[in-house]
Amino acid sequence: MSNANNIYGGGGKRGAVSSMDFYRRVPKDLTEATSLGAFMSICAVVVMVVLFLSETIAFARTAMETSIALDENDQPQIRLNFNITLMDLHCDYVSVDVWDTLGTNRQNVTKNIEKWQLDEAGQRRIFSGRNREQREVVHEEHEETMEELHENGEQAVELGPDNFMPFLMGHELAFIDMYAPWCIWCQRLQPTWEKFAEEVHKMGMPVGVGKVNCVTQAQLCKDQRVMAFPTLRWYKGGEAIMPDYNQDRTVAALTGYAKRKLEMEQKYKDWEAKVGEGSANMPKPSAGASRPAHPGCQVSGHLMVNRVPGNFHIEAKSVNHNLNAAMTNLTHRVNHLSFGEPITKLQSHMENTPFMRKVKRVLKQVPDEHKQFNPMDDKVYATTKFHQAFHHYIKVVSTHLNMGSSAKSENDINSIVVYQMLEQSQVVFYDEVNVPEARFSYDMSPMSVVVQKEGRKWYDYLTSLCAIIGGTFTTLGLIDATLYKVFKPKKL
């Protein structure tokens, strides 16, 4: 009896456990295999395999999602990178100024800015050095008035359209002062220039000294491309020799410059010994070719600007000249303009790092509408008339590229911030007395674009697989049962 009780007692325990079985078995003797069931099983396997592969491929891929959020960047300044070519402005006159709504007003910014003088083909020819404060030239004070200086005649010949070229042809070597009566620097130079002409005459230098009033002879000065007052230009055989004279404006400095120019000419090296022989025995030098000169200038560098509305502008300016507004042409080409740390610089520092490879993959997946990092690059903004200049209005939008890195290292970088730009340009007209400027106004957007790499979680993937297997098995099982009942042969 005890053995029987044990048997029955054990069976009771097994029965209690079996009652919790979710997957109860049907004896094979009670099942029936049909052709319809075999067909539906094959369909179920095919559907499950296709859905399994599709779900696995979708899980392996990562999607890029974009969203708009408030910009939480708390950095007080942002880097502005630029490389701009001024087609018709000499590097001596290029000034980069910065202004913003916080009261920043920096004139002729020199830090981190370089200049290159260009040739006729637009290629870099002379490195003009880093932008630097212009040195004020020395002027000479004279006690005599102009009337007293002209008592014995006017040595500096006044030139106009009728006698300008004859004067140059009659003097193989000539030094011309192109001035404007209202220019303060020209007024200070006027007695010095007359005394210099008298000194040249006393020394018997084979140099013609003349002057051109660019107010009364405006067209002549335009033809000679006079961009600033005073312009002191050396001529040889009727051809201008560049660059223009930009040194001290004293009688000694001007005389020394003329002597050096004479010494550079082979036939004039011994001019002092031949002064007593008379001009008839003076050899006539040939009109040598001047050094190719072009007023184009390429200015490049970067500025650290406050994250508030402001502008930086490029204009013609000089501490030693008054600019000729009628000849200031601000046609320019934007080789590069961007905000923030340049992506190319990031690539050069982290070319082979895993982070940089992630960045490259992310940038490939970023939609084109979110790649407006430098939309102004390689564009030319040409003005067809004087007293015009392009003004550019730029909206700067920060863009956060999140890599989704889970690393907690202090030196690890899991996201970068780049800046997109929305740009609009228009031509602005200036009064004839005002010097134009190429202006780049910028404004920081309070909103930012977040580009996030989104991938599926592993538990979502497993849930989808279970749903695929269970759902396919159940759905096709219901279809199979329905079709079996419909097409099952009826018993007679």
C-alpha positions as CSV (number, residue, x, y, z in Angstrom):
1,M,0.0,0.0,0.0
2,S,2.8,2.3,0.8
3,N,4.3,1.8,-2.6
4,A,1.0,2.5,-4.2
5,N,0.6,5.7,-2.2
6,N,4.0,6.8,-3.2
7,I,3.2,6.2,-6.8
8,Y,0.0,8.0,-6.6
9,G,1.4,10.8,-4.6
10,G,4.2,11.3,-7.1
11,G,1.8,11.2,-10.0
12,G,-0.2,13.9,-8.3
13,K,2.8,16.2,-8.1
14,R,3.6,15.6,-11.8
15,G,0.0,16.3,-12.7
16,A,0.0,19.6,-10.9
17,V,3.2,20.7,-12.8
18,S,1.9,19.4,-16.1
19,S,-1.3,21.5,-15.7
20,M,0.9,24.6,-16.1
21,D,2.2,23.5,-19.5
22,F,1.6,26.2,-22.2
23,Y,2.9,24.0,-24.9
24,R,0.7,20.8,-24.7
25,R,1.4,18.1,-27.1
26,V,-1.1,16.4,-29.4
27,P,-0.4,12.8,-29.9
28,K,0.7,12.1,-33.4
29,D,-1.9,9.4,-33.8
30,L,-4.5,12.2,-33.6
31,T,-2.9,14.4,-36.2
32,E,-3.3,14.3,-40.0
33,A,-0.8,15.4,-42.6
34,T,-2.3,17.1,-45.7
35,S,-1.0,18.5,-48.9
36,L,-2.6,21.9,-48.1
37,G,-0.9,21.9,-44.7
38,A,2.5,21.1,-46.4
39,F,2.0,24.0,-48.8
40,M,1.0,26.4,-46.0
41,S,4.1,25.3,-44.0
42,I,6.4,26.1,-46.9
43,C,4.7,29.5,-47.3
44,A,5.2,30.1,-43.6
45,V,8.9,29.3,-43.7
46,V,9.4,31.5,-46.8
47,V,7.6,34.4,-45.2
48,M,9.5,34.0,-41.9
49,V,12.9,33.9,-43.7
50,V,12.1,37.0,-45.7
51,L,10.9,38.9,-42.7
52,F,13.8,37.7,-40.6
53,L,16.4,38.9,-43.2
54,S,14.6,42.3,-43.6
55,E,14.5,42.9,-39.9
56,T,18.1,41.9,-39.5
57,I,19.3,44.3,-42.3
58,A,17.1,47.1,-40.8
59,F,18.7,46.4,-37.3
60,A,22.2,46.6,-38.8
61,R,21.6,49.9,-40.4
62,T,21.6,53.3,-38.5
63,A,19.4,56.2,-39.5
64,M,20.1,59.9,-39.3
65,E,17.4,62.0,-37.7
66,T,17.3,65.8,-37.5
67,S,15.5,67.9,-35.0
68,I,15.3,71.6,-34.0
69,A,16.2,72.7,-30.5
70,L,17.3,75.7,-28.6
71,D,21.0,76.4,-29.0
72,E,22.6,75.6,-25.7
73,N,26.1,76.6,-26.8
74,D,27.5,78.9,-24.0
75,Q,30.8,79.9,-25.7
76,P,31.1,83.7,-25.7
77,Q,32.9,83.8,-29.1
78,I,32.8,82.0,-32.4
79,R,35.6,81.7,-35.0
80,L,35.0,83.3,-38.4
81,N,37.2,82.0,-41.2
82,F,37.6,83.9,-44.5
83,N,39.7,84.0,-47.7
84,I,38.7,86.8,-50.0
85,T,40.3,88.2,-53.2
86,L,39.8,91.9,-53.9
87,M,40.1,92.1,-57.7
88,D,41.0,95.8,-57.9
89,L,42.3,97.0,-54.6
90,H,46.0,97.1,-53.6
91,C,47.1,95.4,-50.4
92,D,48.4,98.7,-49.0
93,Y,44.9,100.0,-48.8
94,V,43.0,96.9,-47.6
95,S,41.6,97.2,-44.1
96,V,39.5,94.6,-42.2
97,D,37.2,96.1,-39.6
98,V,34.8,94.4,-37.1
99,W,31.7,95.8,-35.4
100,D,28.9,94.2,-33.3
101,T,26.0,95.2,-31.1
102,L,28.0,94.8,-27.9
103,G,30.0,97.9,-28.9
104,T,33.0,96.1,-30.4
105,N,34.6,98.4,-33.0
106,R,38.0,97.2,-34.2
107,Q,39.6,99.1,-37.0
108,N,42.2,97.5,-39.3
109,V,42.3,94.1,-37.5
110,T,45.8,92.7,-37.8
111,K,45.9,89.5,-35.7
112,N,45.7,86.2,-37.7
113,I,45.3,88.0,-41.1
114,E,47.6,87.7,-44.1
115,K,47.8,89.5,-47.4
116,W,49.1,88.5,-50.8
117,Q,49.6,90.8,-53.8
118,L,48.3,89.2,-57.0
119,D,49.5,89.3,-60.6
120,E,47.4,89.9,-63.7
121,A,46.4,86.2,-63.8
122,G,45.1,86.4,-60.2
123,Q,47.9,84.3,-58.9
124,R,49.8,85.1,-55.7
125,R,52.9,87.0,-56.6
126,I,54.2,88.9,-53.5
127,F,53.6,88.0,-49.9
128,S,52.7,91.3,-48.3
129,G,53.1,89.9,-44.8
130,R,50.7,89.7,-42.0
131,N,48.3,92.5,-41.8
132,R,49.9,95.2,-39.6
133,E,49.4,98.7,-38.5
134,Q,50.4,101.1,-41.3
135,R,53.4,103.3,-40.4
136,E,52.7,107.0,-40.7
137,V,55.1,108.7,-43.1
138,V,57.2,111.7,-42.1
139,H,56.1,115.1,-43.4
140,E,58.3,118.2,-43.5
141,E,57.3,121.5,-42.2
142,H,58.2,124.7,-44.1
143,E,58.2,128.3,-43.1
144,E,57.8,129.7,-46.6
145,T,54.3,130.1,-48.2
146,M,53.6,128.8,-51.7
147,E,53.6,132.3,-53.0
148,E,57.1,132.8,-51.7
149,L,58.2,129.5,-53.2
150,H,56.8,130.6,-56.6
151,E,58.5,134.0,-56.7
152,N,61.3,132.6,-58.9
153,G,58.9,130.5,-61.0
154,E,57.1,127.3,-60.5
155,Q,59.4,124.3,-60.9
156,A,56.8,121.5,-60.5
157,V,55.0,121.7,-63.8
158,E,51.1,121.7,-63.7
159,L,49.9,119.0,-66.1
160,G,46.6,118.4,-67.8
161,P,45.3,116.3,-70.7
162,D,47.0,118.6,-73.3
163,N,50.6,118.5,-71.9
164,F,50.6,115.3,-69.8
165,M,51.9,112.9,-72.5
166,P,54.1,115.5,-74.2
167,F,55.7,116.1,-70.8
168,L,56.4,112.4,-70.3
169,M,57.8,112.1,-73.8
170,G,60.0,115.1,-73.3
171,H,61.4,113.7,-70.0
172,E,62.4,110.0,-70.3
173,L,62.3,109.9,-66.5
174,A,59.6,111.8,-64.6
175,F,58.2,112.0,-61.1
176,I,54.5,113.1,-60.9
177,D,52.4,114.1,-57.9
178,M,48.7,113.4,-58.4
179,Y,46.8,115.2,-55.7
180,A,43.4,116.7,-54.7
181,P,43.3,120.2,-53.2
182,W,40.9,119.1,-50.4
183,C,43.3,116.3,-49.3
184,I,45.1,117.2,-46.0
185,W,48.1,115.0,-46.9
186,C,48.3,116.7,-50.3
187,Q,48.2,120.2,-48.7
188,R,51.1,119.2,-46.4
189,L,53.1,117.8,-49.3
190,Q,52.6,120.8,-51.6
191,P,55.5,123.0,-50.4
192,T,57.7,119.9,-50.0
193,W,57.0,118.9,-53.6
194,E,57.9,122.4,-54.9
195,K,61.1,122.4,-52.9
196,F,61.9,119.0,-54.2
197,A,61.4,120.2,-57.8
198,E,63.7,123.1,-57.1
199,E,66.4,120.7,-55.7
200,V,66.1,118.5,-58.8
201,H,66.6,121.6,-61.0
202,K,69.6,122.8,-58.9
203,M,71.3,119.4,-59.0
204,G,70.6,119.0,-62.8
205,M,68.9,115.7,-62.4
206,P,67.5,114.4,-65.8
207,V,64.1,114.0,-64.1
208,G,60.9,115.9,-64.9
209,V,58.9,116.9,-61.9
210,G,55.2,117.5,-62.4
211,K,51.8,117.5,-60.7
212,V,48.2,116.8,-61.6
213,N,45.2,118.3,-59.9
214,C,42.7,115.3,-59.9
215,V,39.8,117.5,-59.1
216,T,40.0,119.7,-62.2
217,Q,41.6,116.8,-64.3
218,A,39.4,114.0,-63.0
219,Q,39.3,112.0,-66.2
220,L,43.1,112.1,-66.5
221,C,43.4,110.7,-63.0
222,K,40.8,108.0,-63.8
223,D,42.8,107.0,-66.9
224,Q,45.9,106.8,-64.7
225,R,44.0,104.7,-62.1
226,V,44.7,107.0,-59.2
227,M,43.2,105.3,-56.2
228,A,44.5,107.5,-53.4
229,F,45.7,111.0,-52.8
230,P,48.5,111.9,-53.0
231,T,49.8,109.4,-55.5
232,L,53.5,109.8,-56.2
233,R,54.3,107.9,-59.4
234,W,57.6,107.4,-61.3
235,Y,57.4,107.3,-65.1
236,K,60.0,106.0,-67.6
237,G,59.5,106.6,-71.3
238,G,55.8,107.5,-70.7
239,E,55.1,104.2,-68.8
240,A,54.3,104.1,-65.1
241,I,56.8,102.1,-62.9
242,M,55.1,100.3,-60.1
243,P,54.8,100.3,-57.2
244,D,54.0,103.9,-56.3
245,Y,56.2,105.8,-53.9
246,N,55.0,105.3,-50.3
247,Q,58.0,106.4,-48.2
248,D,58.6,109.6,-46.2
249,R,57.5,112.9,-47.8
250,T,60.5,115.1,-47.1
251,V,62.8,116.8,-49.6
252,A,65.7,114.5,-48.6
253,A,63.7,111.3,-48.9
254,L,62.3,112.3,-52.3
255,T,65.7,113.4,-53.6
256,G,67.2,110.1,-52.4
257,Y,64.5,108.1,-54.1
258,A,65.1,109.9,-57.4
259,K,68.9,109.3,-57.1
260,R,68.3,105.6,-56.5
261,K,66.1,105.4,-59.6
262,L,68.8,107.1,-61.6
263,E,71.4,104.7,-60.3
264,M,69.3,101.8,-61.4
265,E,69.5,103.1,-65.0
266,Q,72.8,102.0,-66.7
267,K,73.1,105.1,-68.9
268,Y,72.4,107.4,-65.9
269,K,74.8,106.1,-63.4
270,D,77.3,108.9,-64.0
271,W,74.7,111.7,-64.5
272,E,76.4,114.0,-61.9
273,A,79.6,114.0,-63.9
274,K,77.8,114.8,-67.1
275,V,75.7,117.7,-65.7
276,G,78.3,120.3,-66.8
277,E,78.5,118.9,-70.3
278,G,74.9,120.0,-71.0
279,S,71.9,118.1,-71.9
280,A,72.9,117.8,-75.5
281,N,75.5,115.1,-74.7
282,M,73.1,113.2,-72.4
283,P,72.3,109.8,-73.8
284,K,68.7,109.0,-74.4
285,P,67.7,105.9,-72.4
286,S,65.3,103.4,-73.9
287,A,61.9,103.0,-72.4
288,G,62.3,99.9,-70.3
289,A,59.4,97.7,-69.4
290,S,58.0,98.3,-65.9
291,R,57.5,95.5,-63.5
292,P,54.0,93.9,-64.0
293,A,51.7,95.3,-61.4
294,H,48.2,94.5,-60.5
295,P,46.1,96.0,-57.7
296,G,44.5,92.7,-56.8
297,C,45.0,91.5,-53.2
298,Q,44.1,88.3,-51.4
299,V,43.3,88.7,-47.7
300,S,42.8,85.6,-45.5
301,G,42.7,84.6,-41.9
302,H,40.2,84.2,-39.1
303,L,38.5,86.5,-36.5
304,M,37.1,85.7,-33.1
305,V,33.8,87.5,-32.9
306,N,31.1,87.7,-30.2
307,R,28.0,85.5,-30.6
308,V,25.8,88.6,-31.2
309,P,24.7,90.3,-34.4
310,G,27.6,92.2,-36.1
311,N,29.6,92.5,-39.3
312,F,33.1,92.5,-40.6
313,H,33.8,94.6,-43.6
314,I,36.7,95.2,-46.0
315,E,37.3,98.7,-47.2
316,A,40.0,100.9,-48.7
317,K,41.8,102.8,-46.0
318,S,45.1,104.4,-45.4
319,V,46.7,106.5,-42.6
320,N,48.8,108.4,-45.2
321,H,46.3,109.0,-48.0
322,N,42.8,110.1,-48.7
323,L,41.1,107.4,-50.8
324,N,39.7,108.4,-54.1
325,A,36.1,107.3,-53.8
326,A,35.6,107.6,-57.5
327,M,38.2,104.8,-58.2
328,T,37.4,102.4,-55.3
329,N,36.3,99.1,-56.8
330,L,35.2,96.5,-54.3
331,T,34.6,93.6,-56.7
332,H,35.6,90.5,-54.8
333,R,35.7,86.7,-54.9
334,V,34.9,84.7,-51.8
335,N,37.3,81.8,-51.9
336,H,36.1,80.6,-48.5
337,L,33.9,81.8,-45.7
338,S,32.7,79.7,-42.7
339,F,32.1,79.8,-39.0
340,G,33.5,77.5,-36.3
341,E,36.5,75.3,-36.4
342,P,37.1,74.3,-40.1
343,I,36.2,70.6,-40.8
344,T,39.3,70.3,-42.9
345,K,41.4,71.3,-39.9
346,L,39.6,68.6,-37.8
347,Q,40.3,66.1,-40.5
348,S,44.0,67.0,-40.6
349,H,44.3,66.5,-36.8
350,M,42.2,63.4,-36.5
351,E,42.3,61.8,-40.0
352,N,42.9,58.2,-38.8
353,T,41.0,58.3,-35.5
354,P,37.8,56.3,-35.0
355,F,36.0,59.5,-34.2
356,M,36.9,61.1,-37.5
357,R,35.8,58.1,-39.4
358,K,32.5,58.3,-37.7
359,V,32.3,62.0,-38.6
360,K,32.9,61.2,-42.3
361,R,30.2,58.5,-42.2
362,V,27.8,60.8,-40.6
363,L,28.5,63.7,-43.0
364,K,27.8,61.3,-45.9
365,Q,24.4,60.5,-44.4
366,V,23.5,64.1,-43.6
367,P,20.9,65.4,-46.0
368,D,22.2,68.0,-48.5
369,E,19.9,70.7,-47.1
370,H,21.9,70.4,-43.8
371,K,25.3,70.8,-45.4
372,Q,25.3,74.6,-46.0
373,F,28.6,75.0,-44.2
374,N,30.1,77.4,-46.8
375,P,27.6,78.3,-49.5
376,M,29.5,81.4,-50.6
377,D,32.7,79.6,-51.5
378,D,34.1,80.3,-55.0
379,K,31.5,82.9,-55.9
380,V,32.4,86.3,-57.5
381,Y,30.5,89.4,-56.6
382,A,31.3,92.0,-59.3
383,T,30.2,95.6,-59.5
384,T,29.9,97.2,-62.9
385,K,30.1,100.8,-61.7
386,F,32.0,102.8,-59.1
387,H,30.2,103.9,-55.8
388,Q,28.8,100.4,-55.5
389,A,29.6,97.4,-53.3
390,F,28.0,94.1,-52.3
391,H,26.6,93.7,-48.8
392,H,26.1,90.1,-47.6
393,Y,23.6,89.1,-44.9
394,I,24.3,85.8,-43.2
395,K,22.2,83.8,-40.8
396,V,24.4,81.4,-38.8
397,V,22.8,78.2,-37.5
398,S,24.7,75.8,-35.3
399,T,24.4,72.2,-36.2
400,H,25.2,69.5,-33.6
401,L,26.4,66.2,-35.1
402,N,26.0,63.5,-32.4
403,M,28.0,60.3,-32.9
404,G,26.1,58.4,-30.2
405,S,29.4,57.4,-28.4
406,S,28.9,55.9,-25.0
407,A,32.5,56.4,-23.9
408,K,33.0,58.4,-20.7
409,S,36.6,59.3,-21.1
410,E,37.4,62.9,-20.4
411,N,39.4,63.2,-23.7
412,D,36.8,61.4,-25.8
413,I,34.8,63.4,-28.3
414,N,31.4,62.0,-29.1
415,S,29.9,65.0,-31.0
416,I,31.0,68.1,-33.0
417,V,29.4,71.4,-33.7
418,V,29.5,72.9,-37.1
419,Y,27.8,76.0,-38.4
420,Q,25.5,76.3,-41.4
421,M,24.8,79.6,-43.2
422,L,21.8,81.1,-45.0
423,E,23.2,83.9,-47.2
424,Q,21.6,86.7,-49.1
425,S,23.6,89.4,-51.1
426,Q,22.6,92.7,-52.7
427,V,24.4,95.7,-54.2
428,V,24.4,98.9,-52.1
429,F,24.9,102.3,-53.7
430,Y,27.1,104.9,-52.1
431,D,27.3,108.7,-52.4
432,E,30.2,109.9,-54.5
433,V,32.1,111.3,-51.5
434,N,31.9,108.0,-49.5
435,V,34.3,105.1,-50.0
436,P,32.4,101.8,-50.6
437,E,33.0,98.7,-48.4
438,A,32.4,95.0,-48.9
439,R,30.3,94.2,-45.8
440,F,29.5,90.7,-44.3
441,S,26.8,91.1,-41.7
442,Y,26.1,88.0,-39.5
443,D,23.5,87.0,-37.0
444,M,23.4,83.9,-34.7
445,S,20.2,81.9,-34.7
446,P,18.9,81.0,-31.3
447,M,17.8,77.7,-32.7
448,S,20.1,74.8,-33.6
449,V,19.8,71.7,-35.8
450,V,20.6,68.4,-34.1
451,V,21.6,65.6,-36.4
452,Q,21.5,62.4,-34.3
453,K,22.5,58.9,-35.3
454,E,19.6,56.6,-34.4
455,G,20.0,52.9,-34.1
456,R,17.5,50.1,-32.9
457,K,17.9,48.5,-29.5
458,W,18.7,44.8,-29.3
459,Y,15.5,44.1,-27.3
460,D,13.5,45.8,-30.0
461,Y,15.1,43.5,-32.5
462,L,14.4,40.3,-30.5
463,T,10.8,41.4,-29.9
464,S,10.4,41.9,-33.7
465,L,11.8,38.4,-34.4
466,C,9.4,36.8,-31.9
467,A,6.5,38.7,-33.4
468,I,7.6,37.6,-36.9
469,I,7.8,33.9,-36.0
470,G,4.7,33.8,-33.8
471,G,2.6,36.0,-36.0
472,T,3.5,34.2,-39.2
473,F,2.9,30.8,-37.6
474,T,-0.4,31.8,-36.1
475,T,-1.7,33.7,-39.2
476,L,-0.9,31.0,-41.7
477,G,-2.3,28.4,-39.2
478,L,-5.6,30.2,-39.1
479,I,-5.6,30.4,-42.9
480,D,-4.7,26.7,-43.2
481,A,-7.6,25.7,-40.8
482,T,-10.1,27.8,-42.7
483,L,-9.1,26.4,-46.0
484,Y,-9.1,22.8,-44.6
485,K,-12.7,23.3,-43.4
486,V,-13.7,24.7,-46.7
487,F,-12.1,22.1,-48.9
488,K,-12.5,19.1,-46.6
489,P,-14.4,16.3,-48.4
490,K,-17.9,15.8,-46.9
491,K,-18.9,12.4,-45.6
492,L,-21.7,10.8,-47.4
